[in-house]
């Protein structure tokens, strides 16, 4: 029986779409459609302190104006707490997580640098010290190598205990951590293929580890180059990335195609975006996407 491709675009609604986030949207959309698959949109609005009111609707309206239609109802992480709690209970029952009382400052003072920050030294792994209250929940890691064969970036392998340490699955502020939420959502939505930015590449081995612990199937991954500005900074709200102009779809989308190593479709009729997408899907070639983690955005 042929596997049905199910992909997704999962933006954080912290502001309008910019060039960098549109790269992830277009790459995931084209790969799904070129493989005859389903394309979903999920709002990663787990951290409500970062979510901008109205941003999710603005992102969806921009996708619609560009002619990008999602195939099932949009899922919002902010409504999925029960599912995350269920997964946390599974890990707790199997004695794979433990409470942690350490603050970020304490960890920074006693840790060495790792894959993407201080490596947690395991202070609370054997139990909380007297008089300390639990702040977060961490998953126990080991030094078994977690390997990923990324369709764009190639082979990645990490030993999580040595390079990351026991990582947080529920934060001190009560929010579930992104790593756990993304894994549970992808499993519940039946996601088979994940095409996203390479800024998340180093998180992927942690997600594969959680998939293994929870008995989930690991999707196939393809990590696109991240668009950076002239200073080498990732385009984001923090780096003042400009919002896309969804009212001029060809001028907005063609630079994205070029950034992804695809042929531009400059002679398309902007009033017939279905034809644009038909041609873009027919021409999509994942092998032509640049094999690097970052790439300068067009000026």
ChimeraX attribute file (.defattr): number of C-alpha atoms within 10 A of each C-alpha:
attribute: neighborCount
match mode: 1-to-1
recipient: residues
	/A:1	3
	/A:2	4
	/A:3	7
	/A:4	15
	/A:5	18
	/A:6	22
	/A:7	27
	/A:8	25
	/A:9	23
	/A:10	23
	/A:11	21
	/A:12	22
	/A:13	23
	/A:14	21
	/A:15	19
	/A:16	23
	/A:17	28
	/A:18	19
	/A:19	23
	/A:20	23
	/A:21	23
	/A:22	22
	/A:23	24
	/A:24	25
	/A:25	24
	/A:26	21
	/A:27	23
	/A:28	26
	/A:29	25
	/A:30	25
	/A:31	23
	/A:32	23
	/A:33	20
	/A:34	18
	/A:35	14
	/A:36	13
	/A:37	19
	/A:38	19
	/A:39	24
	/A:40	22
	/A:41	22
	/A:42	22
	/A:43	19
	/A:44	23
	/A:45	22
	/A:46	22
	/A:47	18
	/A:48	13
	/A:49	8
	/A:50	12
	/A:51	16
	/A:52	14
	/A:53	12
	/A:54	12
	/A:55	16
	/A:56	23
	/A:57	13
	/A:58	15
	/A:59	22
	/A:60	19
	/A:61	14
	/A:62	20
	/A:63	20
	/A:64	13
	/A:65	15
	/A:66	21
	/A:67	17
	/A:68	19
	/A:69	14
	/A:70	18
	/A:71	13
	/A:72	11
	/A:73	9
	/A:74	13
	/A:75	17
	/A:76	16
	/A:77	22
	/A:78	14
	/A:79	10
	/A:80	14
	/A:81	13
	/A:82	9
	/A:83	14
	/A:84	20
	/A:85	15
	/A:86	12
	/A:87	17
	/A:88	21
	/A:89	13
	/A:90	14
	/A:91	18
	/A:92	14
	/A:93	10
	/A:94	11
	/A:95	11
	/A:96	15
	/A:97	23
	/A:98	21
	/A:99	19
	/A:100	24
	/A:101	19
	/A:102	20
	/A:103	12
	/A:104	10
	/A:105	9
	/A:106	11
	/A:107	16
	/A:108	16
	/A:109	10
	/A:110	12
	/A:111	16
	/A:112	14
	/A:113	12
	/A:114	14
	/A:115	15
	/A:116	10
	/A:117	12
	/A:118	18
	/A:119	22
	/A:120	25
	/A:121	17
	/A:122	19
	/A:123	16
	/A:124	18
	/A:125	15
	/A:126	10
	/A:127	14
	/A:128	16
	/A:129	12
	/A:130	6
	/A:131	6
	/A:132	12
	/A:133	12
	/A:134	15
	/A:135	16
	/A:136	22
	/A:137	23
	/A:138	23
	/A:139	23
	/A:140	18
	/A:141	20
	/A:142	14
	/A:143	12
	/A:144	13
	/A:145	14
	/A:146	17
	/A:147	15
	/A:148	19
	/A:149	13
	/A:150	16
	/A:151	17
	/A:152	21
	/A:153	20
	/A:154	12
	/A:155	10
	/A:156	15
	/A:157	14
	/A:158	19
	/A:159	18
	/A:160	23
	/A:161	19
	/A:162	17
	/A:163	18
	/A:164	23
	/A:165	23
	/A:166	25
	/A:167	21
	/A:168	22
	/A:169	22
	/A:170	24
	/A:171	15
	/A:172	17
	/A:173	9
	/A:174	11
	/A:175	16
	/A:176	23
	/A:177	20
	/A:178	20
	/A:179	19
	/A:180	20
	/A:181	24
	/A:182	18
	/A:183	25
	/A:184	22
	/A:185	19
	/A:186	22
	/A:187	18
	/A:188	11
	/A:189	14
	/A:190	16
	/A:191	22
	/A:192	20
	/A:193	22
	/A:194	21
	/A:195	25
	/A:196	25
	/A:197	22
	/A:198	21
	/A:199	15
	/A:200	13
	/A:201	19
	/A:202	15
	/A:203	15
	/A:204	22
	/A:205	21
	/A:206	22
	/A:207	20
	/A:208	20
	/A:209	22
	/A:210	22
	/A:211	19
	/A:212	12
	/A:213	14
	/A:214	17
	/A:215	10
	/A:216	17
	/A:217	15
	/A:218	20
	/A:219	18
	/A:220	15
	/A:221	19
	/A:222	24
	/A:223	26
	/A:224	30
	/A:225	25
	/A:226	24
	/A:227	27
	/A:228	20
	/A:229	19
	/A:230	10
	/A:231	8
	/A:232	12
	/A:233	14
	/A:234	20
	/A:235	20
	/A:236	21
	/A:237	14
	/A:238	8
	/A:239	12
	/A:240	10
	/A:241	17
	/A:242	14
	/A:243	16
	/A:244	19
	/A:245	17
	/A:246	19
	/A:247	12
	/A:248	12
	/A:249	20
	/A:250	22
	/A:251	14
	/A:252	17
	/A:253	23
	/A:254	17
	/A:255	19
	/A:256	25
	/A:257	19
	/A:258	14
	/A:259	22
	/A:260	24
	/A:261	16
	/A:262	20
	/A:263	18
	/A:264	19
	/A:265	17
	/A:266	12
	/A:267	8
	/A:268	15
	/A:269	13
	/A:270	16
	/A:271	10
	/A:272	10
	/A:273	17
	/A:274	15
	/A:275	14
	/A:276	21
	/A:277	19
	/A:278	13
	/A:279	15
	/A:280	21
	/A:281	18
	/A:282	12
	/A:283	14
	/A:284	21
	/A:285	16
	/A:286	18
	/A:287	12
	/A:288	12
	/A:289	22
	/A:290	17
	/A:291	16
	/A:292	14
	/A:293	17
	/A:294	19
	/A:295	18
	/A:296	17
	/A:297	18
	/A:298	13
	/A:299	5
